[in-house]
């Protein structure tokens, strides 16, 4: 392929990750899938097909545009829009059979207006804010809903949900606090299926599973909980091609002359940079730890100099020239460089690394 970087997406691993979570969910709980942000960077449509084939019937996206793409691919699935009801966009949602996650009284009123006087509204979810103070209904809003039985009967939500703020830190007291608040607030309303657990919440235990779990990052092989074994299979292998290898006696490498080789080294330049999701913090300047690596033929090669838009430079002095040569592929993310390890070296999280993978990768999907 005439490409400098390629992304291998293992759809079989994605499906296996879903089945693992679905099998481990509480007996009464279904398992959905969060596929927002282009399915965490791997590609929405292929992910939908793999997850649907594995038995998933409920999907969560962020925006109506993502919802429309999902509906075009899956005619029968339940598709929820996490951003809620954008003002004036309800008619198109209804036409597409998309379910907004309503998080404020204004959204609820607008959704009911679309149904007409005395008529039941199209399916939707209600979002209760249990402590994140982001989207969602506050306790006073819930009480006002409770006092309007006719409104509730017309609204008839298909789901009541909330979102955990600290589930990736299992011992954080806010997890239990949000669980208690969710139980209390949802029981102020007429019965409806409930959902609280994201990926990290799933691993807090079955008391968090309720009627529907909605994993995201775990499906794509990322760590849902820090400092704990990751049972999920990796889904992404990102590679960049070596464009050139040169031997230098000494001198600076890359922009800003920020890194200096004190003596003779062999330097390879790779066809990937921050436009491809390689964070600039992965670069190495003088005096910084040599901990950001790519792997060539399974051998580590430290990134040196600054990460630029299209290129990175790596030190291949300790790798056989027959392996580290022009045209060879270097592993950026994969079995030797798990996405969360790359993220930690860049001072970020696996979510950001995956969703930042650029459009220039040639994507290869395998079952």
DOROMAR-840848 format. One line per field, with one value per residue (C-alpha): x negated, y negated, z; residue number from 1; residue in three letters. Coordinates in steps of 0.2 Angstrom, whole numbers. Example, Ala and Ser with C-alpha at 12.3 -4.5 7.8 and 13.67 -1.06 7.14 Angstrom:
REM residues 2
px	[-62|-68]
py	[22|5]
pz	[39|36]
nuba	[1|2]
tigu	[ALA|SER]
//
This chain:
REM residues 367
px	[0|-6|-4|-15|-4|8|21|26|42|46|65|65|57|70|84|75|74|92|97|85|94|112|108|102|116|129|142|156|144|143|126|126|111|104|99|97|82|82|82|67|57|58|73|91|99|87|89|107|107|96|105|122|115|110|128|128|145|142|130|125|118|114|122|137|125|117|135|140|125|129|147|142|132|144|162|169|156|160|149|147|140|130|129|148|160|152|164|175|168|182|191|176|173|191|190|173|180|166|168|162|155|165|156|165|183|182|177|192|204|198|199|217|222|216|229|244|257|261|251|237|219|207|195|181|170|169|152|151|136|130|115|105|113|112|128|143|158|155|165|177|180|184|196|205|207|214|227|233|241|248|232|223|237|234|215|214|195|187|172|167|148|134|115|101|87|74|77|60|54|64|60|66|81|90|94|105|112|118|125|136|141|146|156|165|169|175|187|195|201|212|203|192|176|161|143|128|112|100|84|76|93|95|80|87|99|116|125|120|127|145|155|142|123|115|97|86|67|66|74|59|46|42|40|56|48|31|18|28|26|35|45|49|41|32|41|29|12|5|-11|-21|-33|-52|-55|-74|-88|-104|-120|-125|-141|-133|-122|-104|-88|-72|-63|-71|-87|-79|-88|-107|-115|-132|-140|-137|-119|-108|-92|-76|-62|-45|-29|-18|-16|-4|8|9|13|-5|-5|-19|-23|-30|-45|-61|-71|-89|-88|-71|-69|-71|-54|-44|-47|-41|-45|-54|-54|-49|-64|-62|-68|-67|-58|-71|-68|-51|-36|-31|-15|-20|-36|-45|-63|-69|-86|-89|-107|-104|-93|-100|-101|-92|-77|-77|-78|-69|-51|-50|-35|-37|-24|-17|-2|-1|-6|-23|-16|2|13|13|-5|-8|5|-4|-20|-11|-3|14|27|30|47|38|25|38|50|35|30|30|38|22|20|24|37|37|51|49|62]
py	[0|-18|-24|-29|-23|-9|-4|14|16|33|34|52|45|31|44|55|41|38|56|57|42|48|65|57|44|47|60|47|34|32|26|11|3|-15|-19|-38|-47|-35|-20|-27|-30|-13|-17|-17|-6|8|8|8|23|33|28|31|48|52|49|31|22|5|-8|-25|-39|-57|-67|-66|-64|-49|-42|-44|-35|-21|-20|-19|-3|4|3|12|6|-5|-21|-34|-51|-56|-74|-75|-85|-99|-113|-112|-94|-83|-80|-73|-62|-55|-52|-42|-33|-40|-42|-58|-56|-71|-80|-96|-101|-112|-96|-87|-100|-102|-83|-82|-97|-87|-73|-86|-89|-73|-61|-50|-55|-45|-34|-43|-42|-52|-57|-60|-70|-60|-71|-74|-91|-90|-85|-78|-82|-88|-81|-96|-93|-75|-80|-92|-77|-66|-79|-79|-61|-66|-72|-56|-46|-55|-55|-36|-35|-19|-21|-31|-33|-42|-43|-38|-51|-41|-23|-21|-23|-8|-14|-32|-36|-45|-28|-22|-40|-40|-23|-28|-44|-35|-22|-36|-47|-34|-27|-44|-41|-28|-12|-12|-2|-9|-11|-17|-7|-12|-2|-6|-5|13|19|11|26|32|19|6|16|13|16|11|9|-3|1|-10|-10|9|14|7|15|0|1|-3|-3|-9|1|17|32|28|44|36|41|27|21|9|11|-6|-6|-18|-15|-20|-33|-35|-29|-39|-38|-54|-57|-69|-84|-89|-80|-88|-105|-117|-107|-101|-84|-81|-65|-66|-53|-42|-36|-28|-38|-32|-44|-37|-43|-48|-63|-72|-74|-55|-55|-54|-67|-79|-74|-58|-67|-67|-83|-84|-77|-69|-50|-39|-30|-33|-19|-12|7|13|31|33|22|6|-10|-26|-42|-56|-74|-82|-74|-85|-85|-71|-63|-56|-51|-36|-29|-12|-11|5|14|24|13|27|25|6|2|-9|-3|8|5|-1|3|-13|-5|14|29|21|4|5|-10|-14|-13|-25|-36|-36|-41|-55|-61|-57|-43|-29|-37|-52|-42|-31|-45|-55|-43|-53|-49|-46|-29|-15|-5|14|23|41|53]
pz	[0|-4|14|27|42|44|57|59|68|75|74|81|97|98|97|109|122|120|123|138|146|141|149|165|167|181|176|173|164|146|138|126|118|117|99|100|92|77|89|99|83|75|63|67|53|55|74|73|62|73|89|81|75|93|99|104|101|111|106|113|102|106|92|80|66|73|77|59|53|65|60|42|46|59|56|72|85|100|97|111|109|124|120|122|112|102|100|85|80|87|71|63|78|78|59|62|77|88|107|115|133|140|154|158|159|143|133|141|137|119|117|123|112|97|102|102|115|126|115|121|116|106|116|125|140|156|163|182|188|203|207|191|189|170|160|169|180|198|213|212|194|198|211|199|187|201|204|186|184|167|160|165|157|141|142|146|145|139|151|166|167|176|174|186|189|198|193|187|205|213|231|228|240|226|218|232|234|216|217|233|225|209|218|228|214|201|214|215|197|190|185|170|165|173|168|178|173|160|157|174|183|176|186|202|204|199|210|198|182|185|168|156|156|143|141|130|132|138|121|112|123|134|153|162|179|182|191|189|176|160|154|137|121|111|96|88|80|73|63|53|39|40|27|29|40|42|52|61|70|83|83|86|80|75|78|90|92|108|108|105|101|110|98|82|81|68|66|58|52|53|43|58|69|80|65|67|85|92|106|106|124|117|110|120|123|132|150|148|152|137|140|124|112|96|91|75|73|91|97|106|98|108|101|101|97|95|88|72|62|50|57|72|73|83|88|79|84|93|80|66|50|40|52|54|36|24|20|37|48|66|79|88|97|99|109|114|116|123|121|139|141|126|134|151|143|134|150|145|144|132|127|120|111|102|97|91|78|62|45|36|43|30|40|38|46|51|58]
nuba	[1|2|3|4|5|6|7|8|9|10|11|12|13|14|15|16|17|18|19|20|21|22|23|24|25|26|27|28|29|30|31|32|33|34|35|36|37|38|39|40|41|42|43|44|45|46|47|48|49|50|51|52|53|54|55|56|57|58|59|60|61|62|63|64|65|66|67|68|69|70|71|72|73|74|75|76|77|78|79|80|81|82|83|84|85|86|87|88|89|90|91|92|93|94|95|96|97|98|99|100|101|102|103|104|105|106|107|108|109|110|111|112|113|114|115|116|117|118|119|120|121|122|123|124|125|126|127|128|129|130|131|132|133|134|135|136|137|138|139|140|141|142|143|144|145|146|147|148|149|150|151|152|153|154|155|156|157|158|159|160|161|162|163|164|165|166|167|168|169|170|171|172|173|174|175|176|177|178|179|180|181|182|183|184|185|186|187|188|189|190|191|192|193|194|195|196|197|198|199|200|201|202|203|204|205|206|207|208|209|210|211|212|213|214|215|216|217|218|219|220|221|222|223|224|225|226|227|228|229|230|231|232|233|234|235|236|237|238|239|240|241|242|243|244|245|246|247|248|249|250|251|252|253|254|255|256|257|258|259|260|261|262|263|264|265|266|267|268|269|270|271|272|273|274|275|276|277|278|279|280|281|282|283|284|285|286|287|288|289|290|291|292|293|294|295|296|297|298|299|300|301|302|303|304|305|306|307|308|309|310|311|312|313|314|315|316|317|318|319|320|321|322|323|324|325|326|327|328|329|330|331|332|333|334|335|336|337|338|339|340|341|342|343|344|345|346|347|348|349|350|351|352|353|354|355|356|357|358|359|360|361|362|363|364|365|366|367]
tigu	[UNK|UNK|UNK|UNK|UNK|UNK|UNK|UNK|UNK|UNK|UNK|UNK|UNK|UNK|UNK|UNK|UNK|UNK|UNK|UNK|UNK|UNK|UNK|UNK|UNK|UNK|UNK|UNK|UNK|UNK|UNK|UNK|UNK|UNK|UNK|UNK|UNK|UNK|UNK|UNK|UNK|UNK|UNK|UNK|UNK|UNK|UNK|UNK|UNK|UNK|UNK|UNK|UNK|UNK|UNK|UNK|UNK|UNK|UNK|UNK|UNK|UNK|UNK|UNK|UNK|UNK|UNK|UNK|UNK|UNK|UNK|UNK|UNK|UNK|UNK|UNK|UNK|UNK|UNK|UNK|UNK|UNK|UNK|UNK|UNK|UNK|UNK|UNK|UNK|UNK|UNK|UNK|UNK|UNK|UNK|UNK|UNK|UNK|UNK|UNK|UNK|UNK|UNK|UNK|UNK|UNK|UNK|UNK|UNK|UNK|UNK|UNK|UNK|UNK|UNK|UNK|UNK|UNK|UNK|UNK|UNK|UNK|UNK|UNK|UNK|UNK|UNK|UNK|UNK|UNK|UNK|UNK|UNK|UNK|UNK|UNK|UNK|UNK|UNK|UNK|UNK|UNK|UNK|UNK|UNK|UNK|UNK|UNK|UNK|UNK|UNK|UNK|UNK|UNK|UNK|UNK|UNK|UNK|UNK|UNK|UNK|UNK|UNK|UNK|UNK|UNK|UNK|UNK|UNK|UNK|UNK|UNK|UNK|UNK|UNK|UNK|UNK|UNK|UNK|UNK|UNK|UNK|UNK|UNK|UNK|UNK|UNK|UNK|UNK|UNK|UNK|UNK|UNK|UNK|UNK|UNK|UNK|UNK|UNK|UNK|UNK|UNK|UNK|UNK|UNK|UNK|UNK|UNK|UNK|UNK|UNK|UNK|UNK|UNK|UNK|UNK|UNK|UNK|UNK|UNK|UNK|UNK|UNK|UNK|UNK|UNK|UNK|UNK|UNK|UNK|UNK|UNK|UNK|UNK|UNK|UNK|UNK|UNK|UNK|UNK|UNK|UNK|UNK|UNK|UNK|UNK|UNK|UNK|UNK|UNK|UNK|UNK|UNK|UNK|UNK|UNK|UNK|UNK|UNK|UNK|UNK|UNK|UNK|UNK|UNK|UNK|UNK|UNK|UNK|UNK|UNK|UNK|UNK|UNK|UNK|UNK|UNK|UNK|UNK|UNK|UNK|UNK|UNK|UNK|UNK|UNK|UNK|UNK|UNK|UNK|UNK|UNK|UNK|UNK|UNK|UNK|UNK|UNK|UNK|UNK|UNK|UNK|UNK|UNK|UNK|UNK|UNK|UNK|UNK|UNK|UNK|UNK|UNK|UNK|UNK|UNK|UNK|UNK|UNK|UNK|UNK|UNK|UNK|UNK|UNK|UNK|UNK|UNK|UNK|UNK|UNK|UNK|UNK|UNK|UNK|UNK|UNK|UNK|UNK|UNK|UNK|UNK|UNK|UNK|UNK|UNK|UNK|UNK|UNK|UNK|UNK|UNK|UNK|UNK|UNK|UNK|UNK|UNK|UNK|UNK|UNK|UNK|UNK|UNK|UNK|UNK|UNK]
//
